[in-house]
Amino acid sequence: MTVLAAPPEGHAFELPKLAVLLRHALPRVFEGMILPVAVFYAGLIVSGFVGGVVVSVAWVYGGVIYRLVRRTSVPGGVLLAAGMVTVRAVLALLSGSPVLFFLQPTLGVFCASAAFLGTARVRRPLARRVAEDLVPLPPHVMEEPVMRRFFGRQSLVWGCAQLGNATLSLWLLLSQSIETYLLVRTSAVAVLLSAAALLTVLDFRSCLRHLRPSR
């Protein structure tokens, strides 16, 4: 565990081990990226395209209801996701076209790629904003020059990874069946994003060796 110098008014901060950081982030990645695809695919197998859409909508609203029952705040992102999945479901069911249900998320990935690449050279790139949601690091660590360069590099890495993700997804969506789209896209994107995550972890470990140790 690395101990970093804290600002004058604070105390020394012990940087958690990578295993701790991963345990903190992986459940959020699993909930946000893997489970929605698995839920839709399960509905698709049981009841066809309509079943997949209905189960996907129920999954999102179930998350909202679960938080309300527990009397916890519903994040704005969850409410936005509920609204968007509703619009996608209505359009897809009215048109009978599965393409419309998946086209919006694919276009969203293109936008995410542009956001990562476009903010790579600003003071607070998108990679840093994402990291602040996933990894419990204090502000003074984030402001270390080595970490600021790290987040700039990672905005480029994830911008390119998401561009590849979106390009592959769009090609599969327009040229293959929905079953093939789900299976191939999920597998290929898992490999692509895992490679990007590995680069991020290796780069992060390198940065840890350059952070200032406390005296």
C-alpha positions in Angstrom: 0.0 0.0 0.0 1.4 3.4 -1.0 1.2 6.3 1.5 1.0 9.7 -0.2 1.7 13.1 1.2 -1.5 15.0 2.1 -2.1 18.7 1.8 -1.1 20.8 4.8 -4.6 20.8 6.4 -5.1 17.1 6.0 -3.5 13.8 7.0 -1.5 11.3 5.1 -3.5 9.2 2.7 -2.9 5.5 2.2 -3.6 4.6 -1.4 -5.5 1.3 -1.5 -4.0 -1.7 -3.3 -5.1 -2.3 -6.9 -7.2 -5.3 -5.8 -9.2 -3.0 -3.5 -9.7 -0.5 -6.3 -10.8 -3.2 -8.7 -13.3 -4.6 -6.1 -14.7 -1.2 -5.8 -15.1 -0.6 -9.6 -16.0 -4.1 -11.0 -19.5 -4.3 -9.5 -20.4 -1.0 -11.1 -19.1 -2.1 -14.4 -20.9 -5.4 -14.1 -24.2 -3.7 -13.3 -23.9 -1.1 -16.0 -22.5 -3.0 -18.9 -22.9 -6.8 -18.6 -26.3 -7.3 -16.8 -28.4 -5.2 -19.2 -27.2 -7.3 -22.2 -27.7 -10.6 -20.2 -31.3 -9.5 -19.2 -32.2 -8.6 -22.8 -30.8 -11.8 -24.2 -32.7 -13.9 -21.6 -35.9 -12.2 -22.6 -35.1 -12.7 -26.3 -34.6 -16.4 -25.8 -37.8 -16.9 -23.8 -40.2 -14.6 -25.6 -38.5 -13.2 -28.7 -37.7 -9.6 -29.5 -40.8 -8.2 -27.7 -39.9 -10.2 -24.6 -36.3 -8.9 -24.6 -37.6 -5.3 -24.9 -40.1 -5.7 -22.1 -37.6 -7.3 -19.8 -35.0 -4.6 -20.5 -37.6 -1.9 -19.6 -38.6 -3.8 -16.5 -35.0 -4.2 -15.4 -34.4 -0.4 -15.5 -37.6 0.5 -13.8 -37.0 -2.3 -11.2 -33.7 -0.5 -10.3 -35.6 2.8 -9.8 -38.3 1.1 -7.7 -35.7 -0.8 -5.6 -34.0 2.5 -4.7 -37.4 4.1 -3.8 -38.4 1.2 -1.6 -35.1 1.4 0.2 -35.6 5.2 0.4 -32.3 6.0 -1.2 -31.8 8.7 -3.8 -32.2 7.8 -7.4 -29.2 9.0 -9.4 -30.0 11.3 -12.3 -28.2 8.9 -14.6 -30.7 6.1 -13.6 -33.7 8.3 -14.3 -32.2 9.4 -17.6 -31.6 5.7 -18.5 -35.3 4.9 -17.6 -36.5 7.7 -19.9 -34.3 6.7 -22.8 -35.1 3.0 -22.6 -38.8 3.9 -22.6 -38.5 5.9 -25.8 -36.3 3.2 -27.4 -38.8 0.5 -26.5 -41.8 2.5 -27.8 -40.1 3.2 -31.1 -38.9 -0.3 -31.5 -42.2 -1.9 -30.7 -44.2 0.5 -32.9 -41.9 -0.1 -35.9 -41.2 -3.7 -35.2 -37.5 -3.0 -35.8 -34.9 -4.3 -33.3 -32.4 -2.0 -35.0 -34.1 1.1 -33.5 -33.8 -0.4 -30.0 -30.0 -0.7 -30.3 -29.1 2.2 -32.6 -29.4 4.9 -30.0 -26.9 3.2 -27.5 -24.5 2.7 -30.4 -24.7 6.3 -31.4 -24.2 7.1 -27.7 -20.9 5.2 -27.7 -19.7 7.3 -30.7 -20.5 10.4 -28.6 -18.7 9.0 -25.6 -15.7 8.3 -27.8 -15.7 11.9 -29.1 -16.0 13.1 -25.5 -13.0 11.1 -24.4 -10.9 12.2 -27.3 -12.0 15.8 -27.2 -11.2 16.3 -23.5 -7.8 14.5 -23.5 -5.9 17.7 -23.3 -8.1 19.7 -20.9 -7.5 20.0 -17.1 -10.2 17.6 -16.1 -10.6 15.1 -19.0 -13.5 12.7 -19.1 -11.3 9.8 -17.9 -10.8 11.6 -14.7 -14.5 12.3 -14.2 -15.2 8.6 -14.7 -12.4 7.6 -12.3 -13.8 9.9 -9.6 -17.1 7.9 -9.8 -15.4 4.5 -9.8 -12.3 4.8 -7.6 -12.1 6.4 -4.1 -9.1 8.7 -4.6 -8.9 12.0 -2.8 -8.7 15.3 -4.7 -5.1 16.1 -3.8 -4.0 12.8 -5.4 -6.0 13.6 -8.5 -4.1 16.9 -8.8 -0.6 15.3 -8.8 1.1 16.1 -12.1 1.8 12.5 -12.8 -1.9 11.7 -12.4 -3.1 14.5 -14.6 -0.9 13.2 -17.4 -2.2 9.7 -16.7 -5.8 10.8 -17.1 -5.0 12.6 -20.3 -3.4 9.4 -21.7 -6.4 7.4 -20.6 -8.8 9.7 -22.3 -7.0 8.8 -25.5 -7.0 5.1 -24.7 -10.7 4.9 -23.9 -11.6 7.3 -26.7 -10.0 4.9 -29.2 -11.4 1.8 -27.5 -15.0 3.3 -27.6 -14.5 4.3 -31.2 -13.7 0.7 -32.1 -16.6 -0.5 -29.9 -19.1 1.8 -31.7 -17.8 1.0 -35.2 -18.0 -2.7 -34.7 -21.4 -2.5 -33.0 -22.9 -0.4 -35.9 -21.5 -2.8 -38.5 -22.9 -5.8 -36.7 -26.3 -4.1 -36.1 -26.8 -3.2 -39.7 -25.4 -6.5 -41.3 -26.2 -9.3 -38.8 -29.1 -10.8 -37.0 -29.9 -9.6 -33.5 -28.7 -12.9 -32.0 -25.4 -12.6 -33.8 -25.1 -8.9 -32.9 -25.6 -9.7 -29.2 -23.2 -12.6 -29.1 -20.4 -11.3 -31.3 -20.6 -7.7 -30.0 -20.6 -8.7 -26.4 -17.6 -11.0 -26.8 -15.6 -8.7 -29.0 -16.3 -5.6 -26.9 -15.4 -7.5 -23.8 -12.0 -8.4 -25.3 -11.5 -4.8 -26.6 -12.5 -3.1 -23.3 -10.5 -5.7 -21.2 -7.4 -4.8 -23.3 -8.0 -1.1 -22.6 -8.6 -1.8 -18.9 -5.3 -3.8 -18.8 -3.4 -0.8 -20.3 -5.1 1.4 -17.8 -4.1 -0.8 -14.8 -0.5 -1.1 -16.1 -0.2 2.7 -16.6 -1.7 3.3 -13.2 0.8 1.0 -11.5 3.6 2.9 -13.3 2.1 6.2 -12.0 2.0 4.9 -8.4 5.8 4.5 -8.5 6.2 8.1 -9.3 3.8 9.6 -6.8 5.5 11.4 -3.9 5.8 9.2 -0.8 5.1 10.8 2.6 8.1 11.4 4.9 
